[in-house]
Amino acid sequence: MNWRSEHRWIELIRGSRKISNFCWACILFLGSLGFLVVGTSSYLSKNLISVLPHQQIAFFPQGIVMSFYGIAGLFISSYLWCTILWNIGSGYDRFDRKEGVVCIFRWGFPGKNRRIFLRFFMRDIQSIRIEVKEGLYSRGVLYMEIRGQGAIPLTRTDENLTPREIEQKAAELAYFLRVPIEVF
């Protein structure tokens, strides 16, 4: 959801709460739980899973390896669930021509730097830059070039915008900010 008026443009940024992240977290959790149960059943010499008899998998070395993969998968799955829970990467971009200020806000991981807040004067914006990566999965990323600060990304690399959508967004933003567009 975006909000735009004559003097203000506010763009909400979606974070980690995407369907693909939910799917990967579920798949990874269930798969790693399966590996851990099979490794544990081979150690206990009991059928914790009725489909697979414990005699078919020896604890050393297959059971140990499966238990290791199960534990590692649970750690990665818990990391994914935490990024979804905390909605890492979400926030907003606010461009205010009346005040002459640009504010970029993102949520990070919990801790001292959980809130990422950048504030710039509009007069310090040199250009809007489009960077296109060609290849099998071509993608474009939109940057804002700030004098003395470098380039700040405005779109995520996994946003899957078509080149036409990136160009349109860059043109609208450059027109609103009254800065030129650069293409790399």
Sequence and secondary structure as in RCSB ss.txt:
>XXXX:A:sequence
MNWRSEHRWIELIRGSRKISNFCWACILFLGSLGFLVVGTSSYLSKNLISVLPHQQIAFFPQGIVMSFYGIAGLF
ISSYLWCTILWNIGSGYDRFDRKEGVVCIFRWGFPGKNRRIFLRFFMRDIQSIRIEVKEGLYSRGVLYMEIRGQG
AIPLTRTDENLTPREIEQKAAELAYFLRVPIEVF
>XXXX:A:secstr
 EEE SSEEEEEE  S  HHHHHHHHHHHHHHHHHHHHHHHHHHTS SSTTS GGGS IIIIIHHHHHHHHHHHH
HHHHHHHHHHHTTT EEEEEETTTTEEEEEEE SSSTT EEEEEEEGGGEEEEEEEEE STT EEEEEEEETTTE
EEE S TTS   HHHHHHHHHHHHHHHT  EEE 
